[in-house]
């Protein structure tokens, strides 16, 4: 009797363990697949806001005007002369300019002066489940991210 207990796992036990691992992996995959678009959206909003803050800091440090370009048609944004990044698919973007209104096509340029002032409008981003606004104070250059209610 003692010899039988020392032989190890039987085939049924291994199959049950593998089945449980497969079920758990399936549940985790579905969870992360649903979570990923939301985190990609949040990361894009934060990256655009930090790009604006970075341009403001560079303009004050170097005592020169910086320009941030958002190309809505090619889905790219960045500080001119430094580089640009992609806006992921599935994320919509528009600019609300104080003078020209809603901009949904073409290139939009934010001018960041060496005083810290930013000549810009609000940036609105959305995906299928949520929406956010990046609001820029034109006088002090503060950048605020506001989560909008999605209806």
C-alpha positions in Angstrom: 0.0 0.0 0.0 2.8 2.4 0.8 4.4 2.0 -2.7 1.3 3.1 -4.5 1.1 6.5 -2.6 4.7 7.3 -3.6 4.3 6.9 -7.3 3.0 10.4 -8.0 0.0 11.9 -9.8 -2.4 9.8 -11.8 -3.5 10.8 -15.3 -7.0 12.0 -14.1 -5.4 14.4 -11.6 -3.2 15.9 -14.3 -6.1 16.4 -16.7 -8.2 18.1 -14.0 -5.4 20.5 -13.1 -4.8 21.3 -16.8 -8.5 21.9 -17.3 -8.6 24.3 -14.3 -5.6 26.2 -15.6 -7.2 26.5 -19.1 -10.4 27.8 -17.6 -8.6 30.4 -15.4 -6.5 31.6 -18.4 -9.6 32.0 -20.5 -11.3 34.1 -17.9 -8.1 36.3 -17.4 -7.8 36.8 -21.2 -11.4 38.0 -21.5 -10.9 40.3 -18.6 -7.7 41.9 -20.0 -9.1 42.1 -23.5 -12.0 44.2 -22.2 -9.6 46.3 -20.0 -7.0 47.1 -22.7 -8.9 49.6 -24.8 -9.7 51.7 -21.7 -6.1 51.7 -20.5 -4.9 52.6 -24.1 -7.4 55.5 -24.1 -6.3 56.8 -20.6 -2.6 56.5 -21.6 -3.2 58.5 -24.8 -5.0 61.3 -22.9 -2.2 61.5 -20.3 0.5 61.4 -23.0 -1.1 64.4 -24.9 -1.4 66.3 -21.7 2.2 65.6 -20.7 3.4 66.6 -24.1 1.7 70.0 -23.6 3.3 70.3 -20.2 6.7 69.3 -21.6 6.5 71.9 -24.4 5.6 74.5 -21.8 8.6 73.6 -19.6 11.0 73.6 -22.7 9.8 76.9 -23.8 10.4 78.5 -20.4 13.8 76.8 -19.9 15.1 77.6 -23.4 13.3 81.0 -23.6 11.8 80.2 -27.0 8.4 79.6 -28.5 7.4 75.9 -29.0 4.7 74.6 -31.3 2.6 71.5 -30.6 1.0 70.0 -33.6 -2.0 67.7 -33.6 -2.7 66.2 -37.1 -6.2 64.9 -36.8 -6.2 63.3 -40.3 -2.9 61.3 -39.9 -3.6 60.7 -36.2 -0.3 62.1 -34.9 0.7 64.7 -32.3 3.9 66.1 -30.9 6.3 69.0 -30.4 7.6 70.3 -33.7 11.3 69.6 -34.1 11.3 66.9 -31.3 9.1 64.1 -32.5 5.6 62.9 -32.8 3.5 60.0 -31.5 0.5 58.1 -32.9 -3.1 58.4 -31.7 -4.3 54.7 -31.5 -7.2 53.5 -33.7 -10.5 53.6 -32.0 -9.9 57.0 -30.4 -11.6 60.0 -31.8 -10.2 63.5 -31.4 -11.4 67.0 -32.1 -10.3 70.5 -31.0 -12.6 73.2 -29.8 -10.8 76.4 -30.8 -11.9 79.7 -29.1 -11.8 81.5 -32.4 -12.6 78.9 -35.1 -14.9 76.6 -33.2 -14.9 72.8 -33.6 -12.0 71.4 -35.7 -12.3 67.8 -36.8 -9.9 67.7 -39.8 -6.4 68.9 -40.7 -3.6 70.1 -38.5 -4.0 72.2 -35.4 -1.1 74.0 -33.8 -0.8 75.1 -30.2 1.7 78.0 -29.7 3.5 77.8 -26.4 5.2 81.1 -25.5 8.4 81.5 -23.4 6.3 83.2 -20.8 4.3 80.0 -20.2 1.1 81.2 -22.0 -0.4 78.8 -24.4 -2.5 79.9 -27.4 -4.8 76.8 -27.7 -8.2 75.4 -27.5 -9.7 72.3 -25.7 -8.8 68.8 -26.9 -11.6 66.3 -26.7 -10.9 62.6 -27.1 -13.3 59.7 -27.0 -13.7 56.0 -27.6 -16.7 53.7 -27.5 -17.0 53.8 -23.7 -15.7 57.1 -22.5 -14.7 60.7 -23.3 -12.2 63.1 -21.9 -11.4 66.8 -22.3 -7.9 68.3 -22.0 -8.4 71.9 -21.0 -5.6 74.4 -21.2 -5.6 77.6 -19.3 -4.3 80.2 -21.9 -3.0 82.6 -19.2 -1.1 80.4 -16.8 -0.7 77.3 -19.1 -2.2 74.9 -16.6 -3.3 71.6 -18.2 -6.4 69.8 -16.7 -7.9 66.5 -17.7 -11.6 66.2 -17.2 -13.5 62.9 -17.6 -16.8 63.5 -19.5 -20.0 61.5 -19.0 -20.6 59.3 -22.0 -24.3 59.0 -22.9 
